């Protein structure tokens, strides 16, 4: 039987957006050709949909009715509004690097506070400089995932951050993505190279400015963590309630290195965070934690794939979800143990707390073990607040609201896994704001 491929309206619109935007996309030498090939990869599959296993719970083909035009370069008025939002989400002592509507904004950034061992350039600058033609690979689509391929084709700007071997960066680096527009799309891509024995903390925040709504953001970060290095990466997404946010992280970790990963989503009509982490050297340690805080009719998807490629590596994944009203939370966690990855020690747990009868949670932990002599396990649970515990706290003088909030805060214990006290307080404040807004 002859099969006919029918493109969704949103996919046809995306082709029009790419054609219209090509003149605005930075890149000299081979970069335009690389972008075109990345868009071809996207076109072969189109928008992710439910027949793709990794996207079965987040069908963008059904959820996104149209692909929006690329956001214009931010003007002075947009930068003023963005400055207010940056101030509201600034982490204590962090060095801020700000992207507004997909464009690096040095006037809102703390470039003068960067430590000497840190080099920061905008992606646009690197791609347009013919002398750095060898950096064209920064826009390569490194996976078959169509959302990442689309990001590679459409990235308007981003950051290229390099930390030299053996250096410890004292202050956290906070990348702040601010959306100021109405019904527009943005595509950003950041690249981090952490040298051998280096140490750094990266915070990535997504926020709307006043009057921003209905936008779509597609962001990717690619990180290379050198041997014996240590990276703490924290992502906090608080997009507008009618916005779409698709974020991807592709991280390769060297031998005897350490990666601490934390992600929190607390707003956005449709949100998808996907992490692809490869433990590419022996003796590497990974701690990956996260939480979805969802209410109303919002949809949040966290998908993490951990690839144990080498022996003697350890990974610990803990994920929590708190869902109220008609919200929907998705967690997909997959651990792959390659044939060479002997002595792997990996665990994955996910727990969900449902605060209403209409709340929905989809948990899918997976193990793919191709080696012997490994220790691996996974588990998933879901349930409601324990009425007995609520009664116990109320009997000791707490109101019902305060009792519920105390139990919810205790449930969201993954925040305590953040090692930096300042960053832990920063994330805790964001979570408490969500709690107070709805209880």
C-alpha positions as CSV (number, residue, x, y, z in Angstrom):
1,X,0.0,0.0,0.0
2,X,1.3,3.4,-0.9
3,X,1.8,5.7,2.1
4,X,1.5,9.5,1.8
5,X,3.2,11.7,4.3
6,X,0.9,14.6,5.3
7,X,2.5,17.5,7.0
8,X,0.7,19.3,9.8
9,X,-0.1,22.9,9.4
10,X,2.4,23.8,12.1
11,X,5.2,22.0,10.3
12,X,4.4,23.8,7.0
13,X,4.4,27.1,8.9
14,X,7.8,26.1,10.4
15,X,9.2,25.8,6.9
16,X,8.0,29.3,6.1
17,X,9.5,30.6,9.3
18,X,12.9,29.1,8.5
19,X,12.8,30.5,5.0
20,X,11.9,34.0,6.2
21,X,14.5,33.9,9.0
22,X,17.5,32.7,7.0
23,X,18.8,36.2,6.3
24,X,18.8,37.0,10.1
25,X,20.6,33.9,11.2
26,X,24.3,34.4,12.0
27,X,27.0,32.4,10.4
28,X,29.9,32.6,7.9
29,X,31.6,29.9,5.9
30,X,30.0,26.5,6.3
31,X,27.4,27.6,8.9
32,X,24.5,28.2,6.5
33,X,25.0,24.8,5.0
34,X,25.1,23.1,8.4
35,X,21.9,25.0,9.3
36,X,20.2,23.8,6.2
37,X,21.2,20.1,6.9
38,X,19.8,20.5,10.4
39,X,16.5,21.7,9.1
40,X,16.4,18.8,6.7
41,X,16.8,16.5,9.7
42,X,13.8,18.2,11.4
43,X,11.7,18.0,8.2
44,X,12.2,14.3,8.0
45,X,10.3,13.8,11.2
46,X,8.5,17.1,11.7
47,X,7.2,18.2,15.1
48,X,7.6,15.5,17.8
49,X,4.4,13.5,18.2
50,X,2.9,10.7,20.3
51,X,4.1,8.0,17.9
52,X,7.7,8.8,18.9
53,X,8.3,6.9,22.1
54,X,10.3,9.7,23.8
55,X,7.5,12.1,23.0
56,X,4.4,9.9,23.5
57,X,3.2,12.0,26.5
58,X,4.0,15.4,24.9
59,X,2.5,15.5,21.4
60,X,3.7,18.9,20.1
61,X,2.0,18.2,16.8
62,X,-1.3,18.3,18.7
63,X,-0.4,20.8,21.4
64,X,1.0,23.5,19.2
65,X,-1.5,24.8,16.7
66,X,0.9,27.0,14.9
67,X,4.6,27.9,14.7
68,X,5.2,31.5,15.5
69,X,7.4,33.9,13.6
70,X,10.9,34.7,14.8
71,X,11.1,37.4,17.5
72,X,12.5,40.7,16.3
73,X,15.7,42.1,17.8
74,X,14.8,43.7,21.2
75,X,14.5,47.5,21.1
76,X,15.2,49.9,23.9
77,X,11.7,49.5,25.5
78,X,12.0,45.7,25.5
79,X,15.4,46.0,27.2
80,X,13.9,48.2,29.9
81,X,11.2,45.6,30.7
82,X,13.8,42.8,30.5
83,X,16.0,44.6,33.1
84,X,13.2,44.5,35.6
85,X,12.7,40.8,35.1
86,X,16.4,40.1,35.4
87,X,16.5,41.9,38.8
88,X,13.6,39.8,40.1
89,X,15.3,36.5,39.3
90,X,19.0,37.3,40.0
91,X,20.7,34.7,42.1
92,X,22.8,36.0,45.0
93,X,26.4,36.7,44.1
94,X,25.9,35.3,40.6
95,X,27.4,36.8,37.4
96,X,24.5,37.4,35.1
97,X,24.6,36.8,31.3
98,X,21.4,37.9,29.8
99,X,19.6,36.9,26.6
100,X,16.6,38.9,25.5
101,X,14.3,37.5,22.9
102,X,17.0,35.2,21.8
103,X,19.7,37.9,21.5
104,X,22.7,38.4,23.9
105,X,22.3,41.7,25.8
106,X,25.7,42.8,27.1
107,X,24.3,46.0,28.5
108,X,22.2,43.9,31.0
109,X,25.0,41.4,31.7
110,X,27.8,41.4,34.3
111,X,30.7,41.0,31.9
112,X,32.9,43.2,34.1
113,X,32.5,40.8,37.0
114,X,33.7,37.7,35.1
115,X,36.7,36.0,36.7
116,X,39.9,35.9,34.7
117,X,39.7,32.2,34.0
118,X,36.3,32.5,32.3
119,X,36.0,33.5,28.7
120,X,32.5,34.4,27.4
121,X,31.6,35.2,23.8
122,X,28.2,35.5,22.1
123,X,27.3,32.6,19.7
124,X,26.5,35.2,17.1
125,X,30.0,36.7,17.3
126,X,31.7,33.4,17.0
127,X,29.6,32.2,14.1
128,X,30.0,35.4,12.1
129,X,33.8,35.6,12.6
130,X,35.5,33.9,9.6
131,X,38.6,33.5,11.7
132,X,36.7,31.0,13.9
133,X,35.3,29.0,11.0
134,X,36.3,25.9,12.9
135,X,33.6,26.7,15.4
136,X,30.8,26.1,12.9
137,X,30.2,22.8,14.6
138,X,28.5,24.7,17.4
139,X,25.3,24.5,15.4
140,X,25.6,20.9,14.5
141,X,22.6,18.8,15.4
142,X,24.2,16.2,17.7
143,X,21.1,13.9,18.1
144,X,18.3,12.7,15.9
145,X,15.8,14.6,18.2
146,X,13.8,16.9,15.9
147,X,13.4,19.6,18.5
148,X,17.2,19.8,18.9
149,X,17.7,19.7,15.1
150,X,15.3,22.6,14.8
151,X,17.2,24.5,17.4
152,X,20.4,23.9,15.4
153,X,18.8,25.3,12.3
154,X,17.2,28.4,13.9
155,X,19.6,29.5,16.7
156,X,19.9,33.3,16.6
157,X,22.3,33.7,19.4
158,X,23.6,32.2,22.6
159,X,26.8,32.0,24.7
160,X,30.1,30.3,24.3
161,X,31.6,29.8,27.8
162,X,35.1,28.4,28.3
163,X,36.8,27.7,31.7
164,X,40.5,26.8,31.5
165,X,42.1,23.7,32.9
166,X,42.5,23.6,36.7
167,X,40.5,26.8,37.5
168,X,37.8,27.0,40.1
169,X,35.2,29.6,39.3
170,X,34.1,31.1,42.6
171,X,30.9,32.9,41.6
172,X,28.0,31.1,39.9
173,X,27.3,32.1,36.3
174,X,23.6,32.8,35.7
175,X,22.3,32.7,32.2
176,X,19.0,34.6,32.2
177,X,16.6,34.1,29.2
178,X,14.0,36.9,29.1
179,X,11.0,36.9,26.8
180,X,9.4,40.3,26.1
181,X,7.3,39.6,23.0
182,X,3.8,38.6,22.0
183,X,3.2,35.5,19.9
184,X,6.8,35.1,18.7
185,X,9.4,32.3,18.8
186,X,13.0,32.4,20.0
187,X,15.9,29.9,19.5
188,X,19.0,30.0,21.6
189,X,22.0,27.7,22.0
190,X,24.8,27.8,24.6
191,X,28.1,26.0,24.7
192,X,30.1,25.3,27.8
193,X,33.6,23.8,27.9
194,X,34.9,23.0,31.3
195,X,38.6,22.2,31.3
196,X,40.4,19.4,33.1
197,X,40.2,19.8,36.8
198,X,38.1,22.9,36.6
199,X,35.1,23.7,38.8
200,X,32.0,25.9,38.0
201,X,28.3,26.4,38.7
202,X,25.9,27.4,36.0
203,X,22.3,28.6,36.7
204,X,19.9,28.9,33.7
205,X,16.7,30.9,34.3
206,X,13.7,31.4,32.0
207,X,11.4,34.3,32.8
208,X,8.9,36.6,31.0
209,X,9.0,40.4,31.1
210,X,5.8,42.4,31.8
211,X,3.2,42.0,29.0
212,X,5.1,39.0,27.4
213,X,2.7,36.2,26.4
214,X,2.0,33.5,24.0
215,X,5.6,33.0,23.0
216,X,7.5,29.9,22.1
217,X,11.1,29.3,23.3
218,X,13.5,26.5,22.1
219,X,16.8,26.5,23.9
220,X,19.7,24.0,24.0
221,X,22.9,23.9,26.1
222,X,25.8,21.6,25.1
223,X,28.4,21.0,27.8
224,X,31.7,19.2,27.8
225,X,33.0,18.5,31.3
226,X,36.7,17.6,31.3
227,X,38.5,14.9,33.3
228,X,38.5,15.5,37.0
229,X,36.3,18.5,36.6
230,X,33.1,19.4,38.6
231,X,30.0,21.1,37.2
232,X,26.9,22.1,39.1
233,X,24.1,22.9,36.6
234,X,20.7,24.3,37.8
235,X,17.8,25.1,35.6
236,X,14.7,27.0,36.7
237,X,11.9,27.6,34.2
238,X,9.1,30.0,35.1
239,X,7.7,30.9,31.6
240,X,4.5,32.8,31.1
241,X,1.4,30.7,31.8
242,X,0.5,30.6,28.1
243,X,4.0,30.1,26.7
244,X,5.8,27.1,25.3
245,X,9.3,26.2,26.5
246,X,11.4,23.4,25.0
247,X,14.8,23.1,26.7
248,X,17.5,20.5,25.8
249,X,20.8,19.7,27.6
250,X,23.5,17.6,26.0
251,X,26.3,16.9,28.4
252,X,29.4,14.7,28.1
253,X,31.3,14.0,31.3
254,X,35.0,12.9,31.4
255,X,36.8,10.5,33.7
256,X,36.7,11.0,37.5
257,X,34.6,14.0,37.0
258,X,31.4,15.1,38.9
259,X,28.1,16.5,37.6
260,X,25.3,17.8,39.8
261,X,22.2,18.5,37.8
262,X,18.9,20.1,39.1
263,X,15.9,21.2,37.1
264,X,12.7,22.8,38.3
265,X,9.7,23.8,36.1
266,X,7.0,25.9,37.8
267,X,5.1,27.6,34.9
268,X,4.5,27.5,31.2
269,X,1.5,26.2,29.3
270,X,3.7,23.5,27.7
271,X,7.2,22.8,29.0
272,X,9.6,20.1,28.0
273,X,13.1,19.6,29.6
274,X,15.2,16.9,28.1
275,X,18.7,15.9,29.2
276,X,21.0,13.6,27.4
277,X,24.0,12.8,29.7
278,X,26.9,10.6,28.7
279,X,29.3,9.4,31.3
280,X,32.2,9.1,28.9
281,X,35.1,8.4,31.4
282,X,35.8,5.9,34.2
283,X,35.0,6.8,37.8
284,X,32.5,9.6,37.0
285,X,29.7,10.6,39.5
286,X,26.3,12.0,38.5
287,X,23.6,13.4,40.7
288,X,20.5,14.3,38.7
289,X,17.5,15.8,40.6
290,X,14.4,17.7,39.7
291,X,10.9,18.8,40.4
292,X,7.8,19.8,38.5
293,X,5.4,22.2,40.3
294,X,2.3,22.3,38.2
295,X,-1.3,23.7,38.5
296,X,-4.2,24.9,36.4
297,X,-4.0,23.1,33.0
298,X,-0.3,23.4,32.5
299,X,1.8,20.5,31.1
300,X,5.4,19.8,32.2
301,X,7.6,17.0,30.8
302,X,11.0,16.1,32.1
303,X,12.9,13.5,30.2
304,X,16.4,12.4,31.2
305,X,18.6,9.8,29.5
306,X,21.8,8.8,31.3
307,X,24.2,6.8,29.2
308,X,26.8,4.8,31.2
309,X,29.5,4.3,28.5
310,X,32.5,3.5,30.7
311,X,33.1,1.3,33.8
312,X,33.0,2.3,37.5
313,X,30.5,5.1,37.1
314,X,27.8,6.1,39.6
315,X,24.5,7.9,39.0
316,X,21.7,8.9,41.3
317,X,18.5,10.3,39.9
318,X,15.6,11.6,42.1
319,X,12.6,13.4,40.7
320,X,9.5,14.8,42.3
321,X,6.3,16.3,41.0
322,X,3.5,18.3,42.8
323,X,0.4,18.6,40.6
324,X,-2.7,20.6,41.4
325,X,-6.0,21.4,39.6
326,X,-5.9,19.9,36.0
327,X,-2.2,20.0,35.6
328,X,-0.2,17.2,34.0
329,X,3.4,16.2,34.9
330,X,5.5,13.7,32.9
331,X,8.8,12.1,33.9
332,X,10.7,9.8,31.7
333,X,14.0,8.5,33.0
334,X,16.2,6.1,31.1
335,X,19.5,4.5,32.3
336,X,21.6,2.9,29.6
337,X,24.5,0.6,30.6
338,X,26.8,-0.1,27.7
339,X,28.6,-3.5,27.3
340,X,31.9,-1.9,28.5
341,X,30.3,-0.2,31.5
342,X,31.2,-2.8,34.2
343,X,30.7,-2.0,37.9
344,X,28.1,0.6,37.1
345,X,26.0,1.7,40.1
346,X,22.8,3.5,39.1
347,X,19.5,4.2,40.7
348,X,16.4,6.2,39.6
349,X,13.4,7.1,41.7
350,X,10.4,9.3,40.9
351,X,7.6,10.3,43.2
352,X,4.5,12.4,42.5
353,X,2.0,14.2,44.8
354,X,-1.4,14.8,43.4
355,X,-3.4,17.6,45.1
356,X,-6.6,17.3,43.2
357,X,-8.7,14.5,41.6
358,X,-8.2,16.0,38.2
359,X,-4.4,16.1,38.4
360,X,-2.5,13.7,36.1
361,X,1.0,12.2,36.4
362,X,2.8,9.9,33.9
363,X,6.0,8.3,35.3
364,X,8.1,6.0,33.1
365,X,11.4,4.9,34.6
366,X,13.5,2.6,32.3
367,X,16.6,0.4,32.5
368,X,18.5,-0.8,29.5
369,X,21.4,-3.0,30.8
370,X,23.8,-4.4,28.3
371,X,26.6,-5.4,30.7
372,X,27.2,-7.8,33.6
373,X,28.4,-7.1,37.1
374,X,26.3,-3.9,37.6
375,X,24.0,-2.6,40.3
376,X,20.9,-0.8,38.9
377,X,17.4,-0.1,40.2
378,X,14.4,2.1,39.7
379,X,11.1,2.9,41.3
380,X,8.0,5.1,40.9
381,X,5.2,6.1,43.3
382,X,2.3,8.5,43.4
383,X,-0.4,9.5,45.8
384,X,-2.2,12.3,47.7
385,X,-1.4,14.2,50.9
386,X,-1.8,12.0,54.0
387,X,-4.9,13.2,55.8
388,X,-3.5,11.7,59.1
389,X,-0.4,13.8,58.9
390,X,-2.5,16.9,58.1
391,X,-4.7,16.2,61.1
392,X,-1.6,15.7,63.3
393,X,-0.1,19.1,62.4
394,X,-3.5,20.8,62.8
395,X,-3.8,19.3,66.3
396,X,-0.6,21.1,67.1
397,X,-1.9,24.5,66.1
398,X,-1.2,24.8,62.4
399,X,-3.9,25.9,60.0
400,X,-4.9,23.5,57.3
401,X,-3.2,25.6,54.7
402,X,0.1,25.8,56.7
403,X,0.0,22.1,57.4
404,X,-0.4,21.3,53.7
405,X,2.4,23.7,52.7
406,X,4.7,22.1,55.3
407,X,4.1,18.6,54.0
408,X,4.5,19.7,50.4
409,X,7.8,21.4,51.2
410,X,9.0,18.3,52.9
411,X,8.0,16.2,49.9
412,X,10.0,18.4,47.5
413,X,13.2,17.3,49.2
414,X,15.3,17.2,46.0
415,X,16.1,20.9,46.4
416,X,18.2,19.9,49.4
417,X,20.6,18.0,47.1
418,X,21.9,21.4,45.8
419,X,25.3,21.8,47.4
420,X,25.7,25.5,47.3
421,X,23.7,27.3,50.1
422,X,23.1,30.4,48.1
423,X,21.8,28.5,45.1
424,X,19.7,26.2,47.3
425,X,18.1,29.3,48.9
426,X,17.5,30.8,45.4
427,X,15.7,27.7,44.2
428,X,13.8,27.3,47.5
429,X,12.5,30.9,47.2
430,X,11.2,30.1,43.7
431,X,9.4,27.0,45.0
432,X,7.9,28.8,47.9
433,X,6.6,31.5,45.6
434,X,4.8,28.8,43.6
435,X,3.3,27.3,46.8
436,X,2.1,30.6,48.2
437,X,0.5,31.6,44.9
438,X,-1.8,28.6,44.9
439,X,-2.5,27.4,48.4
